[in-house]
Amino acid sequence: MELDNHTINSDFILLGLFSSSQTSLVFFSLIFFIFIMSIIENSLMILLIRRDPRLHTPMYFLLSHLSFMDILHISNIVPKMIADFLSGSRTISFAGCAFQIFLSLTLLGGECLLLAAMSYDRYVAICHPLRYPVLMRENSSGLMAAGSWLVGISNSIVHTALVLHFPYCHSRAIDHFFCEIPAMLKLSCVDTSHYERGVNISSGTRTIGT
């Protein structure tokens, strides 16, 4: 119990990508520019799809969800990295780290499923054009999008709970610019090889299945 309390109450340190050199400032400015452009482009994509009735199709409905996930994903990581660079503070709380892991895994899993759903939509449109209105009814795209979110959240809850259950009693410095599972497992003071092996097997199984 004492070890668990120490894990929960202690902050982590994100070593990040940049130092205080002039070169790092250039790379930081480039990443900040890309971040702003990505937010603007994805927001315009969603707005255009919503405003143009001709784009109210399953393909563009799924694309709007993909754009929204992209906005959330980069907003989960880049603003914290920018704030750390500008303030000079690289700490992140245990709860903040848990949220980053949870949201990142949710969006990564959801995006993969959304891409699969979009591929299926194009397959039906090209290979079965006459049956497209039947196979891709109005509620089909909504169910695909909801399923992507649901599976992504369910998968994220399991992995986040497992990773945060490990005690972290060694260095709190995460050699990364955000809280990611592989980087955090290196800080654990227990053997995590069984978990890592299980993740590799499940990932390989999903790859073969797709």
C-alpha positions in Angstrom: 0.0 0.0 0.0 2.8 2.4 0.8 4.3 1.7 -2.7 1.0 2.3 -4.4 0.5 5.6 -2.5 4.0 6.7 -3.6 3.2 5.9 -7.2 -0.1 7.8 -7.2 1.1 10.9 -5.3 4.3 11.4 -7.3 4.7 13.4 -10.5 6.4 12.2 -13.6 9.0 14.1 -15.5 8.8 14.3 -19.3 12.3 14.7 -20.7 10.7 15.9 -24.0 12.2 16.6 -27.4 13.9 20.0 -27.0 16.6 21.6 -25.0 17.1 25.3 -24.7 19.4 25.6 -27.7 18.7 27.8 -30.8 18.2 24.8 -33.0 15.5 23.4 -30.6 13.7 26.8 -30.9 13.5 26.3 -34.7 12.1 22.8 -34.4 9.7 23.9 -31.7 8.4 26.7 -33.9 8.0 24.2 -36.8 6.0 21.8 -34.6 3.8 24.7 -33.3 3.1 25.8 -36.8 2.2 22.3 -37.9 -0.1 21.9 -34.8 -2.0 25.1 -35.6 -2.4 24.2 -39.3 -3.6 20.7 -38.4 -6.2 22.2 -36.0 -7.4 24.6 -38.7 -7.5 22.1 -41.6 -9.4 19.5 -39.6 -11.8 22.0 -38.2 -12.5 23.4 -41.8 -13.0 19.8 -43.0 -15.7 19.1 -40.3 -17.4 22.5 -41.0 -17.5 21.9 -44.7 -18.9 18.4 -44.4 -21.6 19.7 -42.0 -22.6 22.7 -44.1 -22.7 21.0 -47.6 -25.7 18.7 -48.0 -23.9 17.0 -50.9 -21.4 15.7 -48.4 -23.9 14.1 -46.1 -22.9 10.6 -47.1 -21.4 7.7 -45.0 -17.9 8.3 -46.4 -17.8 11.9 -45.4 -19.6 11.3 -42.1 -16.8 8.9 -41.1 -14.2 11.3 -42.4 -15.6 14.1 -40.1 -15.2 11.7 -37.1 -11.6 10.9 -38.2 -10.8 14.7 -38.4 -12.3 15.2 -34.9 -10.2 12.3 -33.6 -7.1 13.9 -35.1 -7.9 17.2 -33.4 -8.3 15.5 -30.0 -5.2 13.4 -30.5 -2.8 16.3 -31.2 -4.5 18.4 -28.6 -3.8 15.7 -26.0 0.0 15.9 -26.6 1.2 19.1 -28.3 -0.2 21.8 -26.0 1.4 20.1 -22.9 4.7 19.9 -24.8 4.4 23.6 -25.8 3.6 24.6 -22.2 6.6 22.7 -20.9 9.0 24.3 -23.4 7.8 27.8 -22.6 7.6 27.4 -18.8 10.7 25.2 -18.4 8.6 22.8 -16.2 8.5 19.2 -17.4 6.5 17.6 -14.7 3.1 15.9 -15.2 0.9 14.6 -12.5 -0.1 10.9 -12.2 -3.7 11.8 -13.1 -2.5 13.8 -16.1 -0.3 11.0 -17.3 -3.2 8.6 -16.9 -5.5 10.9 -19.0 -2.9 11.2 -21.7 -2.6 7.4 -21.9 -6.3 6.8 -21.9 -7.1 9.4 -24.5 -4.2 8.5 -26.8 -5.1 4.8 -26.8 -8.8 5.5 -27.3 -8.1 7.7 -30.3 -5.5 5.4 -31.9 -7.8 2.4 -31.6 -10.8 4.4 -32.8 -8.9 5.8 -35.8 -7.8 2.3 -36.9 -11.4 1.1 -36.8 -12.7 4.2 -38.6 -10.2 3.7 -41.4 -11.4 0.1 -41.7 -15.0 1.3 -41.8 -14.1 3.8 -44.5 -12.4 1.1 -46.5 -15.5 -1.1 -46.3 -17.7 1.8 -47.4 -15.5 2.3 -50.5 -15.4 -1.5 -51.2 -19.2 -1.6 -51.2 -19.5 1.5 -53.3 -17.1 0.2 -56.0 -17.8 -3.6 -55.9 -21.6 -3.5 -55.1 -22.9 -0.1 -56.3 -26.5 -1.3 -56.8 -26.6 -2.7 -53.2 -24.9 0.3 -51.7 -28.1 2.0 -50.5 -29.0 -1.2 -48.7 -25.7 -2.1 -47.2 -24.8 1.4 -46.2 -28.1 2.8 -44.9 -28.3 6.1 -43.0 -27.8 4.5 -39.6 -24.9 2.2 -40.7 -22.3 4.9 -40.7 -23.5 6.1 -37.3 -23.2 2.6 -35.9 -19.7 2.3 -37.4 -18.6 5.5 -35.8 -20.2 4.6 -32.4 -18.6 1.2 -32.6 -15.1 2.7 -33.2 -15.5 5.0 -30.2 -16.8 2.2 -28.0 -14.1 -0.3 -28.9 -11.4 2.3 -28.6 -12.6 3.3 -25.1 -13.0 -0.3 -23.9 -9.5 -1.2 -25.1 -8.0 2.0 -23.6 -9.7 1.4 -20.2 -8.1 -2.1 -20.0 -4.6 -1.1 -20.9 -4.6 2.1 -18.9 -5.8 0.3 -15.8 -3.1 -2.4 -16.3 -0.2 0.0 -16.9 -1.1 2.3 -14.0 -1.4 -0.7 -11.7 2.3 -1.3 -12.0 4.3 0.3 -9.2 6.8 3.0 -10.3 9.5 3.2 -7.7 12.6 3.9 -9.8 13.3 7.2 -11.7 10.2 9.2 -12.5 11.8 10.6 -15.7 9.9 9.5 -18.8 12.2 9.5 -21.9 9.5 10.8 -24.2 7.5 14.0 -24.8 4.2 12.5 -23.5 3.1 9.6 -21.4 3.3 6.5 -23.6 3.0 2.9 -22.4 6.4 1.6 -23.6 8.3 4.5 -22.1 6.5 4.1 -18.8 7.0 0.4 -18.5 10.8 1.0 -18.4 10.2 2.9 -15.1 8.4 0.1 -13.3 10.1 -1.8 -10.6 8.3 -5.1 -11.3 8.6 -7.5 -14.3 6.3 -6.3 -17.1 7.4 -8.9 -19.7 4.2 -10.9 -19.4 2.1 -7.8 -20.2 4.4 -6.8 -23.0 4.3 -10.3 -24.5 0.5 -10.3 -24.3 0.3 -7.0 -26.1 2.6 -8.2 -28.8 0.6 -11.3 -29.3 -2.8 -9.5 -29.4 -1.4 -6.9 -31.8 -0.1 -9.6 -34.1 -3.4 -11.4 -34.0 -5.3 -8.2 -34.9 -2.9 -7.5 -37.8 -3.4 -11.0 -39.2 -7.1 -10.7 -38.8 -7.3 -7.4 -40.8 
